[in-house]
Amino acid sequence: MNRANIPQTDSIHELADFWDTHDLTDFENELEIIKTLAKSRGISPANLIREWVLEHIEVK
């Protein structure tokens, strides 16, 4: 199956257009990888994603 990657953009319009034609089930493999990584670190997938977001947020 050939699918698009999630756009790497800050544009809310671009992201909205993308998610209007895609859903999370298009990325089930990636979600399983996140679960595996989180389990290996002894944390929940939500906490792993939270850590990633916090690492990339600009502190103002």
C-alpha positions as CSV (number, residue, x, y, z in Angstrom):
1,M,0.0,0.0,0.0
2,N,1.4,3.4,-1.0
3,R,0.4,6.1,1.5
4,A,1.5,9.6,2.1
5,N,3.7,10.6,5.1
6,I,2.4,13.0,7.6
7,P,3.4,16.5,6.5
8,Q,6.2,18.1,8.3
9,T,4.7,21.6,8.6
10,D,3.4,24.1,11.0
11,S,0.6,25.0,8.7
12,I,-2.7,24.2,10.3
13,H,-4.4,24.3,6.9
14,E,-2.0,21.8,5.4
15,L,-2.4,19.5,8.3
16,A,-6.2,19.8,8.3
17,D,-6.2,19.0,4.5
18,F,-4.1,15.9,5.2
19,W,-6.2,14.6,8.0
20,D,-9.4,15.2,6.0
21,T,-8.2,12.4,3.7
22,H,-6.3,10.2,6.2
23,D,-6.9,8.7,9.6
24,L,-4.8,7.0,12.3
25,T,-5.5,3.5,10.9
26,D,-3.3,4.5,7.9
27,F,-0.4,4.6,10.4
28,E,-1.1,1.5,12.6
29,N,2.5,0.2,12.1
30,E,3.9,3.4,13.4
31,L,1.6,3.2,16.4
32,E,2.7,-0.3,17.2
33,I,6.3,0.9,17.1
34,I,5.5,3.6,19.6
35,K,3.9,1.0,21.9
36,T,7.0,-1.2,21.7
37,L,9.4,1.7,22.3
38,A,7.4,2.9,25.3
39,K,7.1,-0.6,26.8
40,S,10.9,-1.0,26.5
41,R,11.3,2.2,28.5
42,G,8.7,1.2,31.1
43,I,6.4,4.1,30.3
44,S,3.0,4.5,28.5
45,P,2.9,5.4,24.8
46,A,1.2,8.7,25.9
47,N,4.2,9.6,28.1
48,L,6.7,8.7,25.4
49,I,4.9,11.0,23.0
50,R,4.7,13.7,25.6
51,E,8.5,13.5,26.1
52,W,9.0,13.8,22.4
53,V,6.8,16.9,22.2
54,L,8.4,18.6,25.2
55,E,11.9,18.0,23.6
56,H,10.8,19.9,20.5
57,I,8.8,22.7,22.0
58,E,10.5,26.1,21.9
59,V,10.6,27.6,25.4
60,K,9.5,31.2,25.1
